[in-house]
Amino acid sequence: MVPKYLKELASEFRLRGRGRFFDEHPASSVMIGVGILGVLNDRVRAGADGTFRFNIEDQQDYFRSSVLVDRVWFIIKKPENRTELRIVVGRTSQADVSIPELSISAEHCAFEATPFGLRVVDLGSTNGTSVDGTLLRDGEGASLRSGSRIVIGRFEFEYLRHKDFVERLRWYGVSGGPSQQA
């Protein structure tokens, strides 16, 4: 079965054409939503930014949100944020990668380029950031590999490098890889 995000991307590719599609989605890594952990405590807000805390211990079973599952976030800088090197992930529209969810801090974490690939750094978020099960402290970073699982707030994502994402698109028969014609 073809995942929902692949169907949506294939539809967008057909609608916009190869050139416009890759202009809007340049060669970048992606995060694919895979689910939500824990229970949001909508009575407890933290700090000045008002991020809701969540409690993973209240969760009986891992569950998948139809709003989040299979959605793709391209890890790219917004043009207005080009003066800063890191790619900020946060709840507000000012973040480079905006995920409007109350368990995610306004500036939750950031992707930074290294000679060995991307790494993610927690920016002092309320609910934390973890990579492959390791919780990062404020300012602490972790290197990413394609397939890494990143938890931001209570959301879990799969991280894929661009080439692996394009390969997945091809695996499912979605047209439009850089070497294919429209």
Secondary structure by P-SEA (a helix, b strand, c coil): cccaaaaaaaaaaaaccaaaaaaaccbbbbbbbccccccccccccccccbbbbbbcccccbbbbbcccccbbbbbcccccccccccccccccccccccccccccccccbbbbbccccbbbbbcccccccccccccccccbbbbbccbbbbbcccbbbbbbcaaaaaaaaaaacccccccccc
